[in-house]
Structures are given as structure tokens and as C-alpha cells.
Amino acid sequence: MRVVVHGLTKTYFSGRKLEKRVRALGGVDLEVRDREFFGVIGPTGCGKTTLLHIIAGLEKPTAGSVEFVGDKRTEAMVSMVFQDAALMPWRTVSENVPLGPEFRNQPVPIYKRATHYFLEMVRVLDFGGAHPSELSGGMKQKVAIARALTNDPEVIVMDEPFASLDAQTRLLLREELVNIWEKNKKTVILVTHNIEEAVMLCDRVAVMSAAPAVVKSIVPIDIPRPRSFKTMHDPDFIKCLERIWELLRSEVDRAMRENHRSGPEEEPPPRRKSIFDWW
């Protein structure tokens, strides 16, 4: 499934009287290839998460379009993996994973088999009866990934899924995520602040400008797979890191200057979420 983003803009109105106009996206154009692992990186506050929310259908753009191009379309076309896992605390792991199929009234035996399969794939099958409060941060993110896969989407969008984890857990989950992707070959769009993570995981990386975001450049990651910790010492890996940072540095500087002039960054007004945002 290809994802074609054309002329995407997003404007918020914030402040007590909604008098402040905030442009999050300034006209984003990009195309994600079928079954590609695609990265998005940019300065803090540039609109990366807003872009993902629009692709996932959680927000509407002010202008522009997102088109999904493929042989088939399903009602569960896009699944999202959030930074905080967003698991339902009153449900066990095995009850959290099949939310999508359950809410679409699919046959119980079918989604139970899918739940078992994907929990085994992410290596948390033995914790199927545990509640989220009993899991480590890394295990929660594994459950969130299993939930996204059980929904059988054609596109998975991931909003910094490892940002809250310690460095060692991040390294392990990166390798596991690549192994899972190699088996399923879904189209994946990953937002991250971590350049090393982007190069390790992705086929191409879109470098975004400071807000209002546009695509500054798309960097191909021409490093053979499979990639592992040892790949990080490869000269080609280091060249990709340097190339992305070269593009990103001036945008980070610009974002810092803008934030200094305008004071603390003001977030867009909070969006009311429903239970349907959680898988």
C-alpha cells in the first residue's frame, strides 16, 4: 500500500479566545512506497505527530490530501502505535491485543488465533494474562505493536514508540521490530527524534523543516539488511548519520531561535480522544 501525501497543511487556533494562529504543517508532499519502512525526523514541535495523526485519520488537515494506493482497501487500513502504548489498564494483555477485530465484530476464534500468533511473534505470549501495570515499558510497547498487527492494517504509523525506554531496551526493540517487519512487510511510517534509530530501521528518511513543516529532503538509507548493533560501526551508516544531521542542524537551530523569541511553546488545544484512537 502506497501512501501519497500532497500539499498537506494544518492550522490550529489556540489561546483563551482562540486568537492565536499556529501553523503546524506548511505544505507537506511525500510518497511512501508499498511495504517500505519510512522514517520522518525533524525538530521538536515541527508537526511530525500532527502529520501522523492526519495519515491515521485522527485529525483532519486544513488543506491537502492523503491518498492510499493499493490493490485492496479495508476498514482497518491504518493502525497507530503511540509513544505511551495506550493500553487499557483494566484489560489483560490478551484482551488488549484484539481490540480492532473485536470492535469490528469479527469472529472470536479468528481474532483469538491472531492474538496468539502476534503475541508469540513479539515474545510476550507467556504474559497474556497479565495487566499493563505488571509489564515493563518495553513489554508494553511490544503489546502495542502486537495490537497494531492483529488489526491487519495495510499501513502502520508509529509515533516515537521507543522514546520513553532506556537505551538498552531501545536497541533490543529496534532489532525485534525489524525482524517483525521482515516477516509481515507492512508499510510502516515511523516518527523519531533519534537519527541513529532512523538509519537503523528505515529504507528512506524524510527530514522535516522547522514549523510550519515541509519536507526539506528525503535521504535514502542504502545499507544492506539485516542491520544490527554491528551495523552502527559501518562507514556507510556513519555517512547516513552525518548526512541527516547536516540537513537537520539548521532547522533545529531555527526552531530554537523561534521558541526563544516567542517564549514557551504553546501546544495546540487538546483533542478529545475516543476509545477508537487506541489501536
C-alpha beads as a LAMMPS data file, in Angstrom:
LAMMPS data file: protein, C-alpha beads

279 atoms
278 bonds

1 atom types
1 bond types

-500.0 500.0 xlo xhi
-500.0 500.0 ylo yhi
-500.0 500.0 zlo zhi

Masses

1 110.0

Atoms # bond

1 1 1 0.000 0.000 0.000
2 1 1 1.477 3.344 -1.073
3 1 1 0.745 6.488 0.914
4 1 1 0.690 9.709 -1.119
5 1 1 0.643 12.988 0.815
6 1 1 0.018 16.099 -1.262
7 1 1 0.026 19.748 -0.158
8 1 1 -0.833 18.914 3.458
9 1 1 -1.332 21.931 5.725
10 1 1 -2.661 22.189 9.265
11 1 1 -3.526 25.341 11.204
12 1 1 -4.592 25.433 14.839
13 1 1 -6.131 28.290 16.766
14 1 1 -5.005 28.494 20.381
15 1 1 -5.134 30.851 23.343
16 1 1 -8.027 31.630 25.667
17 1 1 -10.082 33.192 22.919
18 1 1 -8.574 31.096 20.132
19 1 1 -6.948 34.275 18.869
20 1 1 -3.515 32.774 18.172
21 1 1 -2.988 31.113 14.802
22 1 1 -0.439 28.253 14.815
23 1 1 0.657 26.649 11.550
24 1 1 1.864 23.120 12.237
25 1 1 2.257 21.928 8.632
26 1 1 3.172 24.255 5.804
27 1 1 2.504 22.095 2.740
28 1 1 3.893 18.568 3.067
29 1 1 4.452 16.497 -0.067
30 1 1 5.797 12.957 0.100
31 1 1 5.180 9.434 -1.138
32 1 1 5.763 6.302 0.911
33 1 1 6.297 3.217 -1.213
34 1 1 4.448 -0.052 -0.859
35 1 1 5.835 -2.121 2.068
36 1 1 8.503 0.489 2.769
37 1 1 9.859 1.278 6.231
38 1 1 9.784 5.077 6.022
39 1 1 11.161 7.483 8.612
40 1 1 10.197 11.065 9.489
41 1 1 12.591 13.194 11.534
42 1 1 12.582 16.891 12.381
43 1 1 12.946 19.487 15.146
44 1 1 10.779 19.331 18.245
45 1 1 7.390 20.922 17.598
46 1 1 7.693 20.921 13.806
47 1 1 4.458 18.966 13.254
48 1 1 5.638 15.361 12.886
49 1 1 2.977 13.938 15.203
50 1 1 0.310 16.076 13.535
51 1 1 1.336 14.575 10.195
52 1 1 0.972 11.043 11.587
53 1 1 -2.426 11.829 13.120
54 1 1 -3.697 13.072 9.765
55 1 1 -2.381 9.990 7.930
56 1 1 -4.023 7.786 10.581
57 1 1 -7.328 9.644 10.235
58 1 1 -7.282 11.004 13.805
59 1 1 -7.223 14.617 12.612
60 1 1 -8.390 16.485 9.532
61 1 1 -5.995 18.635 7.512
62 1 1 -6.697 22.293 6.834
63 1 1 -5.829 21.667 3.189
64 1 1 -4.234 18.958 1.087
65 1 1 -4.856 15.243 0.872
66 1 1 -3.671 11.775 1.924
67 1 1 -4.271 9.009 -0.602
68 1 1 -3.809 5.275 -0.100
69 1 1 -2.971 3.437 -3.304
70 1 1 -3.067 -0.355 -3.469
71 1 1 -4.844 -3.456 -4.707
72 1 1 -7.268 -3.612 -1.809
73 1 1 -8.806 -1.389 0.858
74 1 1 -10.017 -2.434 4.290
75 1 1 -11.750 -0.610 7.103
76 1 1 -8.667 -1.257 9.244
77 1 1 -6.298 0.227 6.694
78 1 1 -4.172 2.198 9.198
79 1 1 -3.120 1.267 12.746
80 1 1 -1.172 3.561 15.061
81 1 1 1.421 2.747 17.726
82 1 1 1.590 5.585 20.267
83 1 1 4.575 6.714 22.312
84 1 1 2.920 5.652 25.580
85 1 1 1.469 2.314 24.340
86 1 1 -2.090 3.435 25.324
87 1 1 -3.150 0.054 26.673
88 1 1 -6.420 -0.314 28.562
89 1 1 -5.351 -0.856 32.188
90 1 1 -8.420 -2.934 33.128
91 1 1 -7.814 -5.458 30.338
92 1 1 -5.194 -8.196 30.261
93 1 1 -2.588 -8.372 27.521
94 1 1 -4.640 -10.970 25.618
95 1 1 -7.700 -8.735 25.898
96 1 1 -5.875 -5.575 24.783
97 1 1 -4.383 -7.033 21.625
98 1 1 -7.558 -7.893 19.631
99 1 1 -9.391 -4.582 20.184
100 1 1 -9.658 -3.750 16.499
101 1 1 -11.127 -7.074 15.333
102 1 1 -13.321 -7.233 18.435
103 1 1 -14.872 -3.816 17.831
104 1 1 -15.494 -4.747 14.189
105 1 1 -17.388 -7.840 15.378
106 1 1 -15.083 -10.331 13.725
107 1 1 -15.486 -13.990 14.765
108 1 1 -13.920 -14.656 18.164
109 1 1 -11.982 -17.816 17.122
110 1 1 -10.311 -15.897 14.276
111 1 1 -9.062 -12.971 16.333
112 1 1 -8.036 -15.242 19.204
113 1 1 -5.776 -17.171 16.821
114 1 1 -4.366 -13.872 15.523
115 1 1 -3.781 -12.658 19.083
116 1 1 -1.878 -15.847 19.947
117 1 1 0.188 -15.597 16.750
118 1 1 1.281 -11.984 17.209
119 1 1 1.899 -12.251 20.959
120 1 1 4.173 -15.165 20.155
121 1 1 5.863 -13.119 17.441
122 1 1 6.687 -10.248 19.824
123 1 1 7.661 -12.765 22.541
124 1 1 5.150 -11.849 25.248
125 1 1 2.811 -14.838 24.881
126 1 1 3.617 -16.008 28.417
127 1 1 2.235 -12.706 29.767
128 1 1 -1.162 -12.947 28.077
129 1 1 -2.952 -12.982 31.442
130 1 1 -1.047 -10.004 32.892
131 1 1 -2.374 -6.452 33.153
132 1 1 -0.402 -3.469 31.767
133 1 1 0.628 -2.375 35.266
134 1 1 2.552 -5.634 35.597
135 1 1 4.635 -5.051 32.471
136 1 1 7.858 -3.163 31.813
137 1 1 7.859 -0.258 29.365
138 1 1 9.434 -2.391 26.644
139 1 1 6.867 -5.152 27.070
140 1 1 4.015 -2.636 26.880
141 1 1 5.338 -1.395 23.544
142 1 1 5.586 -4.976 22.291
143 1 1 1.916 -5.462 23.193
144 1 1 1.043 -2.215 21.368
145 1 1 2.865 -3.473 18.263
146 1 1 1.072 -6.833 18.504
147 1 1 -2.253 -4.962 18.767
148 1 1 -1.468 -2.962 15.629
149 1 1 -0.569 -6.121 13.692
150 1 1 -3.630 -8.054 14.885
151 1 1 -5.763 -5.309 13.375
152 1 1 -4.323 -6.472 9.997
153 1 1 -3.677 -2.968 8.659
154 1 1 -2.049 -2.190 5.367
155 1 1 -0.213 0.778 6.916
156 1 1 1.231 1.132 10.430
157 1 1 2.189 4.583 11.739
158 1 1 4.455 4.781 14.793
159 1 1 4.904 7.924 16.879
160 1 1 8.263 7.622 18.667
161 1 1 7.358 4.199 20.059
162 1 1 10.666 3.760 21.923
163 1 1 11.191 7.324 23.195
164 1 1 10.376 6.559 26.834
165 1 1 12.575 3.436 27.056
166 1 1 16.131 3.063 28.310
167 1 1 18.957 2.805 25.778
168 1 1 19.477 -0.957 26.095
169 1 1 15.774 -1.751 25.676
170 1 1 15.613 0.552 22.655
171 1 1 18.434 -1.353 20.966
172 1 1 16.721 -4.697 21.514
173 1 1 13.297 -3.497 20.371
174 1 1 14.714 -1.894 17.227
175 1 1 16.131 -5.250 16.132
176 1 1 12.904 -7.051 17.040
177 1 1 10.822 -4.501 15.141
178 1 1 12.911 -5.009 12.001
179 1 1 12.518 -8.791 12.324
180 1 1 8.743 -8.423 12.669
181 1 1 8.593 -6.090 9.661
182 1 1 10.660 -8.515 7.580
183 1 1 8.070 -11.249 8.279
184 1 1 4.973 -9.116 7.598
185 1 1 6.192 -6.444 5.180
186 1 1 3.585 -3.853 6.088
187 1 1 4.044 -0.249 5.012
188 1 1 5.459 1.472 8.115
189 1 1 5.829 5.208 8.796
190 1 1 7.989 5.953 11.838
191 1 1 8.401 9.340 13.535
192 1 1 11.529 9.621 15.651
193 1 1 13.886 12.245 17.080
194 1 1 16.733 9.746 17.074
195 1 1 18.887 9.872 13.926
196 1 1 20.610 6.589 14.755
197 1 1 17.220 4.900 15.118
198 1 1 16.033 6.281 11.779
199 1 1 19.101 4.976 9.956
200 1 1 18.957 1.590 11.678
201 1 1 15.293 0.954 10.831
202 1 1 14.341 2.813 7.675
203 1 1 14.649 2.474 3.911
204 1 1 14.344 6.250 3.464
205 1 1 14.089 9.172 5.883
206 1 1 12.206 12.430 5.334
207 1 1 13.964 15.359 7.031
208 1 1 11.397 17.995 8.032
209 1 1 11.939 21.724 8.381
210 1 1 11.116 23.730 11.483
211 1 1 7.428 24.614 11.848
212 1 1 5.431 25.067 9.762
213 1 1 6.868 21.806 8.489
214 1 1 7.670 20.942 4.907
215 1 1 9.851 18.123 3.623
216 1 1 13.378 19.521 3.338
217 1 1 14.897 16.387 1.843
218 1 1 14.433 12.622 1.623
219 1 1 17.565 10.625 2.404
220 1 1 17.871 7.046 1.074
221 1 1 19.428 4.559 3.504
222 1 1 21.407 2.322 1.155
223 1 1 22.670 -0.070 3.817
224 1 1 22.056 -3.813 3.340
225 1 1 19.642 -5.633 5.628
226 1 1 19.566 -7.269 8.083
227 1 1 21.003 -4.497 10.267
228 1 1 22.150 -4.927 13.842
229 1 1 24.240 -3.259 16.532
230 1 1 27.370 -4.034 14.490
231 1 1 25.946 -2.067 11.554
232 1 1 26.338 1.125 13.581
233 1 1 30.134 0.896 13.054
234 1 1 29.794 0.615 9.278
235 1 1 31.230 3.666 7.403
236 1 1 28.049 3.884 5.290
237 1 1 25.954 4.006 8.469
238 1 1 28.039 6.888 9.796
239 1 1 27.769 8.729 6.456
240 1 1 23.959 8.499 6.637
241 1 1 24.008 9.871 10.193
242 1 1 26.178 12.780 9.094
243 1 1 24.012 13.494 6.038
244 1 1 20.791 13.644 8.057
245 1 1 22.357 15.786 10.793
246 1 1 23.768 18.144 8.161
247 1 1 20.220 18.695 6.864
248 1 1 18.640 18.797 10.309
249 1 1 21.018 21.035 12.236
250 1 1 19.989 24.364 10.709
251 1 1 16.300 23.500 11.247
252 1 1 16.907 22.674 14.916
253 1 1 18.758 25.989 15.314
254 1 1 15.887 27.851 13.652
255 1 1 13.302 26.131 15.842
256 1 1 15.271 27.037 18.981
257 1 1 15.525 30.679 17.916
258 1 1 11.802 30.854 17.193
259 1 1 10.931 29.310 20.551
260 1 1 13.253 31.753 22.321
261 1 1 11.592 34.748 20.674
262 1 1 8.037 33.565 21.274
263 1 1 8.534 32.169 24.787
264 1 1 7.468 28.672 25.848
265 1 1 5.960 26.695 23.020
266 1 1 2.193 26.660 23.161
267 1 1 0.617 23.356 22.323
268 1 1 -2.463 23.162 20.113
269 1 1 -5.726 22.851 22.030
270 1 1 -6.175 19.317 23.383
271 1 1 -8.084 16.989 21.128
272 1 1 -10.808 14.842 22.596
273 1 1 -9.877 11.207 22.100
274 1 1 -12.189 8.276 21.913
275 1 1 -11.544 4.650 22.670
276 1 1 -11.254 4.072 18.931
277 1 1 -7.953 6.002 18.844
278 1 1 -6.243 3.272 20.880
279 1 1 -5.352 0.685 18.280

Bonds

1 1 1 2
2 1 2 3
3 1 3 4
4 1 4 5
5 1 5 6
6 1 6 7
7 1 7 8
8 1 8 9
9 1 9 10
10 1 10 11
11 1 11 12
12 1 12 13
13 1 13 14
14 1 14 15
15 1 15 16
16 1 16 17
17 1 17 18
18 1 18 19
19 1 19 20
20 1 20 21
21 1 21 22
22 1 22 23
23 1 23 24
24 1 24 25
25 1 25 26
26 1 26 27
27 1 27 28
28 1 28 29
29 1 29 30
30 1 30 31
31 1 31 32
32 1 32 33
33 1 33 34
34 1 34 35
35 1 35 36
36 1 36 37
37 1 37 38
38 1 38 39
39 1 39 40
40 1 40 41
41 1 41 42
42 1 42 43
43 1 43 44
44 1 44 45
45 1 45 46
46 1 46 47
47 1 47 48
48 1 48 49
49 1 49 50
50 1 50 51
51 1 51 52
52 1 52 53
53 1 53 54
54 1 54 55
55 1 55 56
56 1 56 57
57 1 57 58
58 1 58 59
59 1 59 60
60 1 60 61
61 1 61 62
62 1 62 63
63 1 63 64
64 1 64 65
65 1 65 66
66 1 66 67
67 1 67 68
68 1 68 69
69 1 69 70
70 1 70 71
71 1 71 72
72 1 72 73
73 1 73 74
74 1 74 75
75 1 75 76
76 1 76 77
77 1 77 78
78 1 78 79
79 1 79 80
80 1 80 81
81 1 81 82
82 1 82 83
83 1 83 84
84 1 84 85
85 1 85 86
86 1 86 87
87 1 87 88
88 1 88 89
89 1 89 90
90 1 90 91
91 1 91 92
92 1 92 93
93 1 93 94
94 1 94 95
95 1 95 96
96 1 96 97
97 1 97 98
98 1 98 99
99 1 99 100
100 1 100 101
101 1 101 102
102 1 102 103
103 1 103 104
104 1 104 105
105 1 105 106
106 1 106 107
107 1 107 108
108 1 108 109
109 1 109 110
110 1 110 111
111 1 111 112
112 1 112 113
113 1 113 114
114 1 114 115
115 1 115 116
116 1 116 117
117 1 117 118
118 1 118 119
119 1 119 120
120 1 120 121
121 1 121 122
122 1 122 123
123 1 123 124
124 1 124 125
125 1 125 126
126 1 126 127
127 1 127 128
128 1 128 129
129 1 129 130
130 1 130 131
131 1 131 132
132 1 132 133
133 1 133 134
134 1 134 135
135 1 135 136
136 1 136 137
137 1 137 138
138 1 138 139
139 1 139 140
140 1 140 141
141 1 141 142
142 1 142 143
143 1 143 144
144 1 144 145
145 1 145 146
146 1 146 147
147 1 147 148
148 1 148 149
149 1 149 150
150 1 150 151
151 1 151 152
152 1 152 153
153 1 153 154
154 1 154 155
155 1 155 156
156 1 156 157
157 1 157 158
158 1 158 159
159 1 159 160
160 1 160 161
161 1 161 162
162 1 162 163
163 1 163 164
164 1 164 165
165 1 165 166
166 1 166 167
167 1 167 168
168 1 168 169
169 1 169 170
170 1 170 171
171 1 171 172
172 1 172 173
173 1 173 174
174 1 174 175
175 1 175 176
176 1 176 177
177 1 177 178
178 1 178 179
179 1 179 180
180 1 180 181
181 1 181 182
182 1 182 183
183 1 183 184
184 1 184 185
185 1 185 186
186 1 186 187
187 1 187 188
188 1 188 189
189 1 189 190
190 1 190 191
191 1 191 192
192 1 192 193
193 1 193 194
194 1 194 195
195 1 195 196
196 1 196 197
197 1 197 198
198 1 198 199
199 1 199 200
200 1 200 201
201 1 201 202
202 1 202 203
203 1 203 204
204 1 204 205
205 1 205 206
206 1 206 207
207 1 207 208
208 1 208 209
209 1 209 210
210 1 210 211
211 1 211 212
212 1 212 213
213 1 213 214
214 1 214 215
215 1 215 216
216 1 216 217
217 1 217 218
218 1 218 219
219 1 219 220
220 1 220 221
221 1 221 222
222 1 222 223
223 1 223 224
224 1 224 225
225 1 225 226
226 1 226 227
227 1 227 228
228 1 228 229
229 1 229 230
230 1 230 231
231 1 231 232
232 1 232 233
233 1 233 234
234 1 234 235
235 1 235 236
236 1 236 237
237 1 237 238
238 1 238 239
239 1 239 240
240 1 240 241
241 1 241 242
242 1 242 243
243 1 243 244
244 1 244 245
245 1 245 246
246 1 246 247
247 1 247 248
248 1 248 249
249 1 249 250
250 1 250 251
251 1 251 252
252 1 252 253
253 1 253 254
254 1 254 255
255 1 255 256
256 1 256 257
257 1 257 258
258 1 258 259
259 1 259 260
260 1 260 261
261 1 261 262
262 1 262 263
263 1 263 264
264 1 264 265
265 1 265 266
266 1 266 267
267 1 267 268
268 1 268 269
269 1 269 270
270 1 270 271
271 1 271 272
272 1 272 273
273 1 273 274
274 1 274 275
275 1 275 276
276 1 276 277
277 1 277 278
278 1 278 279
